[in-house]
Amino acid sequence: MNDVFMNTYTRLPVTFSRGEGSWLYDINGKKYLDFGSGIAVNLLGHNYPPLVRAVTEQAAKYFHVCNYYLSDASVAFAEKLVEATEPAGIKNVFLANSGAEANEGACKLARKYSLLKYGKGRHTIVTLKGSFHGRTITTLSATGQEKFHKDFGPFTEGFLHIPGGDIATLEAALDEKKVAGLLIEAVQGESGIVPQSDEFITAAAKLCAERDILLMFDEIQCGIGRTGSFLAFEQYKDEKGNPIKADIVTLAKGLAGGIPAGAVLAGEKTRCVFSAGDHGSTFGGNPVAAAAGLVVLKTVNNPEFLADIVHKGDILMKALRSHHMIKEVRGRGLMIGFDIESDAWPFLQAGIARADNSKNQSGLLMLSAGAKTIRLLPAYTILDSEIDQGIEILSQLLCAG
Ligand SMILES: *Cc1c(COP(=O)(O)O)cnc(C)c1O
């Protein structure tokens, strides 16, 4: 253990010093195939030349201006972000730095919308069991997993967790006298890669529209192309078969391809709710992050690029499904989870321990999501041949374990 850090993370025994595409190299020169992308962050891989160029060019111009002013980089990024999400109902954005910060902003936005229209007391935000929305006190409140809550109360009031998939419970929970918003991950990441059913999302959209409850999607992990559409919820339909429009969407993780960035996106109902002074963030819309984010948006929000994510995900899921030791594979696009018999953590350790230059052997970087689920979130730029290599290593690890 390196004791300069507080003890917040269980770490695997490896220290990285260089990356290239879907490969990371440790301080001893050992090589690892990256099937985790830093938890859906490095979605264009490591050291992606257009990203490196955009960041270095922006850094050579200026790093930061405060929010008294606009910056050309953040204007270009925000315009592209609205363009990419307009089909999903988005009209304008607030730029932040992280997922938790984006969700905090989303909760403030939902509460103010309801307060302005209906007065006090209609502030509850309904979220799902198994959800993950962040580590701040309020976003922990929103997170529907008890294991993250211990030791840190009292929490922000006004959150209600209900099971996903249960439409009767949803209907009862969405009390129009009390509830401002419903916050959902279309595909839950942290709790094991759990896509919500079509019926559930369709019902949620209908109930929210009827009761003027804001339909809010946390797309921090599943958005920005991860599932093969720019936003994951775009694959769901309303009861008439039309695309669903969101009232609020949050993004972060891969939004700037590895530079910290987050965003709160507002639809028609919420676009004018905040007034000057209501919300802010010193680093939100940072020009270097915005320059990186612009490259991500230009690259990912392209039908052919998105189709290729689906293609790569299909190769990977098909191979996993055909493996005799894997029972169930869940996921969409390059957001994939499967359960193993043994614990996930030693499996990740085995993926690291395998790296050995003398045997010309590389390691495999994977993620867990719960005690026995392996989560794979490769970069969108991964090559088919690298997917095959990863599958081969995975298969060896499964048979060895
Ligand atoms: C990672 C994550 C968050 C929190 O993001 P941070 O940048 O770590 O604050 C919130 N929601 C979802 C769905 C996430 O995957």
The ligand as a Tripos MOL2 file, in Angstrom:
@<TRIPOS>MOLECULE
LIG
   15    15     1     0     0
SMALL
NO_CHARGES

@<TRIPOS>ATOM
      1 C1        -19.5620    6.8130  -12.2130 C.3       1 LIG1
      2 C2        -20.9950    7.1440  -12.1120 C.ar      1 LIG1
      3 C3        -21.4370    8.2620  -11.3890 C.ar      1 LIG1
      4 C4        -20.5000    9.1290  -10.5880 C.3       1 LIG1
      5 O1        -19.5490    9.7540  -11.3870 O.3       1 LIG1
      6 P1        -18.2640   10.4570  -10.7120 P.3       1 LIG1
      7 O2        -17.6110   11.1630  -11.8650 O.co2     1 LIG1
      8 O3        -17.4280    9.3780  -10.1170 O.co2     1 LIG1
      9 O4        -18.7700   11.3970   -9.6840 O.co2     1 LIG1
     10 C5        -22.7870    8.5400  -11.3920 C.ar      1 LIG1
     11 N1        -23.6620    7.7700  -12.0660 N.ar      1 LIG1
     12 C6        -23.2620    6.6930  -12.7840 C.ar      1 LIG1
     13 C7        -24.2770    5.8960  -13.5260 C.3       1 LIG1
     14 C8        -21.9230    6.3370  -12.8180 C.ar      1 LIG1
     15 O5        -21.5280    5.2530  -13.4940 O.3       1 LIG1
@<TRIPOS>BOND
     1     1     2 1
     2     2     3 ar
     3     2    14 ar
     4     3     4 1
     5     3    10 ar
     6     4     5 1
     7     5     6 1
     8     6     7 2
     9     6     8 1
    10     6     9 1
    11    10    11 ar
    12    11    12 ar
    13    12    13 1
    14    12    14 ar
    15    14    15 1
@<TRIPOS>SUBSTRUCTURE
     1 LIG1         1 GROUP 0 **** ****
